[in-house]
Amino acid sequence: MPLGDSGTSSGSASSDPARELTNAVQRGESFSGNERHVVYQNIAGKFRDVSGITGLDLPDDGRAAAFTDWDGDGDLDLWVSNRGAPAVRFFQNDNPSGRRSLTIKLVGATCNRDAVGARAVLHFEKEPSQTRSVTAGSGFLAQSSKTLHFGLSNGSTIKNLVIHWPGGKAQTITGLAPGKYRIGQGAPPQENRPQTPAILPPPSPTAITPKRTFFAARPPIATLFSRPTETTRRPLLLTLTSDTCADCTAQLTAWRTNPPAGVALKTLSIETLKRDDPERLRLLQIAADHPFDIKGRPMQTPLSFLIDANDLLCALYRGPIDPATLTRDIANLSLDADRRRATSLPFPGHWTGGSPPIARPLSLAEDLLDAGLLNAAERYIEHYREELEHDEIFPALLGRLRELKAKIDP
């Protein structure tokens, strides 16, 4: 099937399968049919499906698996990459103590230093041999550890290890016991003590607050909401509530007693918007979804938007707002781009990228077109035309808008 537009531009209104697929994923639909991970156990050459009992059968649209002894305890742990979220999962293998293994790190001399292409065969006195190969690439955009891992039973007695080096002679090593070794081409084995990465405990619920997001890139949303006249040139906290939401009632009661300083308040009822202004509700849904590259997800109430005096979306809160957090966010509205980027993350770190991220109004205009809100898209484009004209995709955006309007009113 032709893919039509590649998704790098505004595409055609009549045929854009790539855009349709992207929109489906943004709505939370599966990229490939909610396929669960599958795990098979090799039992004497026959494979048994053990997906459920391993706990790995997650509907994550998985793409690759990488095996490595990440915690250095002698058994293989697992990293899995996915098409959707979470993009990466780590599964720590905590086998009962007493299990044994042999791990070999090969270092080439006359062949490549990583010994890619080498094949190691471990022979036992009374058990079938095991064969491992050093590979570069073990899945889609994935690489398992190049350290070879051999699992040993409690009664295993190692006879020898035969290494077939790429383009070189075979090397036979005897006298190995369970453990970790580094073997250079043509050299005797040496004990290997690799540095073990730290396994951090899961973050506590109080360490990270996923229901509040302070944006480094602030999208302009002036035409997506109706600002009260008396709030002009002031920060605004716009909150969506529901008649059946106990948290909403508690939040509004707290604000009536002790309103937050430095910000104007406006509340809107979802039920009222559904009845009187359903398009406005859709626009606010798009404003909430856009920074996260998602679409049409269920709206949790209370849902609050912190908007600065320039009508830029600065923060989003799902659920009740901690007063101290709100006070801090209001004080940080005037931060420069670098400090805003540092403040936007819930943990410290070192930046490897260059300039701080900036919002791209054109992508929000495309979200409006994707939603079929052509009049709203046109208002947004006209309001932010001066900024949009600097985007190289802007002519294509206008072309797509014309095509969509012509389709409705030929």
C-alpha positions in Angstrom: 0.0 0.0 0.0 1.5 3.4 -0.9 2.2 5.4 2.3 1.3 8.7 0.7 2.8 11.5 2.7 5.7 10.4 5.0 4.5 12.4 8.0 7.2 15.0 7.7 4.8 17.6 6.1 1.2 18.5 6.2 0.3 16.0 3.6 -2.7 15.5 1.4 -6.3 15.7 2.7 -7.5 12.9 0.6 -4.9 10.2 1.2 -2.4 10.1 4.1 -2.1 6.6 5.6 1.0 7.6 7.5 -0.8 10.4 9.3 -3.8 8.1 10.0 -1.5 5.5 11.6 0.2 8.2 13.7 -3.1 9.6 14.8 -4.3 6.1 15.8 -1.1 5.6 18.0 -1.6 9.0 19.6 -5.2 8.0 20.5 -3.7 5.1 22.4 -4.5 2.4 19.8 -2.0 -0.3 19.2 0.6 0.0 16.4 0.3 -3.7 15.6 -2.9 -5.1 17.2 -2.0 -5.1 20.9 0.3 -8.1 20.4 1.6 -9.4 23.7 5.3 -10.4 24.2 5.7 -14.2 23.8 8.3 -16.3 25.8 9.0 -20.0 24.8 10.9 -22.5 27.0 13.1 -25.0 25.2 12.5 -28.4 26.7 14.6 -31.1 25.0 14.2 -29.4 21.6 10.5 -28.7 22.0 9.1 -25.3 22.8 6.5 -24.5 25.4 4.7 -21.2 25.7 5.5 -19.8 29.2 4.6 -16.2 28.5 2.0 -15.9 31.3 3.9 -17.4 34.1 7.0 -15.3 33.4 5.1 -12.0 33.7 6.6 -10.9 30.4 3.4 -11.2 28.3 2.7 -7.4 28.2 0.7 -5.8 25.4 3.4 -3.3 24.7 3.9 -3.5 20.9 7.4 -4.8 21.6 10.2 -4.3 19.0 13.4 -5.8 20.5 14.8 -7.6 23.5 18.4 -7.3 24.8 20.0 -9.7 27.3 22.8 -8.8 29.7 23.8 -9.5 33.2 23.0 -5.9 34.2 23.3 -6.4 38.0 26.4 -8.6 37.8 24.8 -11.5 39.8 25.6 -14.2 37.2 22.1 -14.5 35.5 20.8 -12.7 32.5 18.5 -9.7 32.9 16.3 -8.3 30.1 15.7 -5.0 28.4 12.7 -4.7 26.1 12.0 -1.8 23.7 8.5 -1.0 22.6 6.8 1.0 19.9 4.6 2.8 22.4 4.9 3.7 26.0 6.8 2.7 28.0 9.5 2.9 25.4 11.9 0.8 27.5 11.2 -1.8 30.2 13.9 -3.4 32.4 13.2 -6.9 33.9 15.7 -7.8 36.7 16.2 -11.6 36.9 16.5 -12.6 40.6 17.2 -16.3 40.4 17.5 -18.2 43.7 21.0 -18.1 45.2 23.3 -21.0 44.5 22.7 -21.1 40.7 26.0 -21.0 38.8 27.1 -19.6 35.5 30.2 -19.0 33.3 30.6 -15.7 31.5 33.3 -15.0 28.9 34.4 -11.7 27.5 36.4 -12.3 24.4 39.0 -9.8 23.1 40.3 -10.2 19.6 43.9 -9.7 18.5 44.2 -10.6 14.8 40.4 -10.3 14.4 38.2 -7.4 15.4 38.7 -6.4 19.0 35.1 -7.1 20.0 35.5 -10.6 18.6 32.3 -10.3 16.6 31.8 -13.5 14.8 33.6 -15.7 17.3 31.9 -18.9 18.4 32.5 -20.5 21.8 31.6 -24.1 22.6 31.5 -25.2 26.2 32.0 -29.0 26.7 31.0 -30.9 29.8 31.9 -34.3 31.2 28.4 -35.7 31.2 26.1 -33.1 29.6 25.5 -31.8 26.1 27.7 -28.9 25.0 26.5 -25.3 24.9 27.4 -22.9 22.0 27.4 -19.1 22.1 28.4 -16.6 19.4 29.4 -13.0 19.6 27.0 -10.9 17.5 26.6 -7.2 16.7 22.9 -6.5 16.7 20.4 -8.9 18.2 17.1 -7.3 17.2 15.5 -4.1 15.8 17.8 -1.3 17.0 19.0 -3.5 19.9 22.2 -5.1 21.0 22.6 -7.7 23.7 25.8 -7.9 25.7 28.8 -9.2 23.8 29.8 -11.1 26.9 28.9 -14.7 26.5 26.8 -16.3 29.2 26.6 -20.1 29.9 24.1 -21.3 32.5 25.3 -24.2 34.6 23.4 -26.9 36.6 24.5 -27.7 40.1 26.1 -30.9 38.9 27.9 -29.6 35.9 31.6 -30.4 35.4 33.3 -28.3 32.7 35.6 -30.3 30.4 36.9 -27.5 28.2 36.0 -24.4 26.2 36.8 -24.2 22.5 36.8 -20.8 20.9 36.6 -20.4 17.2 38.1 -17.0 16.4 37.1 -15.2 13.2 39.7 -16.0 10.5 41.9 -17.6 13.1 42.7 -20.9 14.7 40.5 -22.6 17.3 41.7 -22.1 20.9 41.0 -24.7 23.6 41.0 -23.7 27.3 40.8 -26.2 30.2 40.6 -25.8 34.0 37.7 -23.4 34.0 35.4 -23.1 37.0 32.1 -21.2 37.2 32.8 -17.5 37.3 33.6 -14.5 35.0 36.6 -14.5 32.6 38.2 -12.2 30.1 40.0 -14.2 27.4 42.2 -12.5 24.8 42.9 -14.2 21.5 45.7 -16.7 22.1 46.0 -15.7 25.7 45.1 -17.6 29.0 41.9 -16.6 30.8 41.9 -13.9 33.4 39.3 -13.1 36.0 37.0 -10.4 34.8 35.5 -7.9 37.2 33.3 -5.6 35.2 31.7 -2.6 36.9 28.2 -3.3 37.9 25.6 -0.6 37.0 23.7 0.7 40.0 20.2 -0.7 40.4 18.2 2.1 41.8 15.0 1.5 43.8 11.7 2.4 42.1 10.9 6.1 42.7 8.5 6.7 45.6 5.2 8.4 44.8 6.3 11.5 46.6 9.6 11.8 44.6 7.9 12.4 41.3 4.5 14.0 40.7 3.3 12.7 37.3 0.0 14.6 37.5 1.8 18.0 37.2 3.8 19.0 34.2 5.8 22.3 34.0 6.6 22.8 30.3 10.0 23.7 28.9 8.4 24.3 25.5 5.3 26.5 25.9 2.7 26.2 23.2 0.7 29.3 22.3 -3.1 28.7 22.8 -4.7 32.1 22.7 -7.5 31.0 20.3 -8.3 27.7 22.1 -9.8 29.3 25.2 -11.8 32.4 26.2 -9.9 34.7 28.5 -12.0 36.8 30.8 -11.5 40.5 30.1 -10.5 41.3 33.6 -7.6 38.8 33.4 -5.8 40.4 30.5 -2.1 40.7 31.1 -2.3 38.4 34.1 -1.5 34.7 34.5 -4.6 32.6 34.5 -5.4 29.3 36.0 -8.2 27.7 34.0 -9.7 24.6 35.6 -12.1 22.1 34.2 -14.4 20.5 36.7 -17.1 17.8 36.7 -20.4 17.8 38.7 -19.6 14.3 39.9 -16.0 14.9 40.9 -15.3 15.0 44.7 -11.8 16.3 44.1 -13.2 19.2 42.1 -15.6 20.2 44.9 -12.7 20.1 47.5 -10.4 22.1 45.2 -13.0 24.8 44.6 -13.9 25.0 48.3 -10.2 25.4 49.2 -9.8 28.2 46.7 -12.8 30.1 48.0 -11.3 30.0 51.4 -7.7 30.7 50.4 -7.3 31.7 46.7 -3.8 31.3 45.2 -1.9 34.6 44.9 -0.5 36.0 41.7 -3.0 34.3 39.3 -6.6 34.8 38.2 -8.9 31.9 38.5 -11.5 30.6 36.0 -13.5 27.4 36.3 -15.5 25.6 33.6 -17.9 22.7 34.0 -17.4 19.9 31.6 -21.1 19.1 31.7 -21.9 22.8 30.8 -19.4 22.8 28.0 -20.8 19.6 26.6 -24.3 21.1 26.5 -23.5 24.7 25.5 -20.1 24.8 23.8 -18.8 21.3 22.8 -16.2 22.7 20.4 -14.6 24.7 23.3 -14.3 21.4 25.2 -12.7 19.7 22.2 -10.2 22.6 21.9 -9.3 22.4 25.6 -8.8 18.6 25.2 -6.4 19.3 22.3 -4.6 21.8 24.4 -4.1 19.3 27.2 -3.1 16.4 24.8 -0.8 18.3 22.4 2.3 18.7 24.6 2.3 14.9 25.2 1.8 13.9 21.5 -1.4 12.1 22.4 -5.0 12.6 21.3 -8.5 11.9 22.6 -7.5 10.4 26.0 -9.9 10.4 28.9 -9.9 13.8 30.7 -9.3 13.5 34.5 -10.9 16.2 36.6 -10.0 18.6 38.0 -7.8 19.5 34.9 -6.1 22.8 35.3 -4.1 24.9 32.8 -1.6 27.5 34.0 -1.5 30.1 31.2 0.8 33.2 31.3 -0.1 36.7 30.3 1.0 36.0 26.8 -1.4 33.1 26.4 1.3 30.4 26.5 0.5 27.1 28.2 3.1 26.9 31.0 1.9 24.0 33.2 -0.8 21.3 33.3 -2.3 19.7 36.5 -4.3 16.5 36.5 -6.1 16.2 39.8 -5.9 18.5 42.9 -3.1 21.0 42.9 -0.6 21.2 45.8 -0.7 24.9 46.9 3.1 25.1 47.3 3.7 23.6 43.9 1.3 26.1 42.3 3.0 29.0 44.1 6.4 27.9 42.9 5.2 27.4 39.3 3.6 30.9 39.2 6.9 32.4 40.5 8.8 30.5 37.7 6.7 31.8 34.8 9.3 34.4 34.0 12.3 32.0 33.9 14.5 32.1 30.8 14.6 29.1 28.5 17.6 27.3 30.0 16.3 27.6 33.6 12.8 26.7 32.5 14.2 23.5 30.9 16.0 22.6 34.1 12.8 23.3 36.1 10.6 21.2 33.9 12.2 17.9 34.9 11.4 16.1 38.2 15.1 15.0 38.6 18.5 16.6 38.1 20.8 15.6 35.2 23.3 16.6 32.6 22.1 17.9 29.2 23.6 16.3 26.1 21.6 18.4 23.7 22.1 22.0 22.6 19.4 24.7 22.8 16.4 24.3 25.0 13.2 23.0 23.3 10.8 25.5 21.8 7.1 25.0 21.0 6.1 24.6 17.3 2.7 26.3 16.7 2.4 24.6 13.3 2.1 21.1 15.0 -0.8 22.4 17.1 -2.5 23.8 14.0 -2.1 20.3 12.4 -3.8 18.8 15.5 -6.8 21.1 14.9 -6.9 20.0 11.3 -6.7 16.3 12.3 -9.6 16.9 14.6 -11.7 18.3 11.8 -12.0 21.7 13.5 -11.3 23.7 10.3 -12.7 27.0 11.6 -10.7 26.8 14.8 -7.6 25.9 12.8 -8.2 28.9 10.5 -8.5 31.2 13.5 -5.4 29.8 15.0 -3.4 30.2 11.8 -4.5 33.8 11.3 -3.7 34.7 14.9 -0.2 33.2 14.8 0.5 33.7 11.1 3.6 35.8 11.7 5.2 32.9 13.7 3.9 30.2 11.4 5.3 31.8 8.3 8.8 31.1 9.5 8.1 27.3 9.5 9.1 25.7 6.2 6.1 23.4 6.3 3.6 26.4 6.5 2.8 26.4 2.7 1.9 22.7 2.9 -0.3 23.4 6.0 -2.2 26.1 4.1 -2.6 23.7 1.1 -4.0 21.0 3.4 -6.5 23.4 4.9 -7.7 24.4 1.4 -8.1 20.8 0.4 -10.1 20.0 3.6 -12.4 23.0 3.1 -12.9 22.1 -0.5 -13.8 18.6 0.4 -16.6 19.9 2.7 -17.8 22.6 0.4 -16.7 21.8 -3.2 
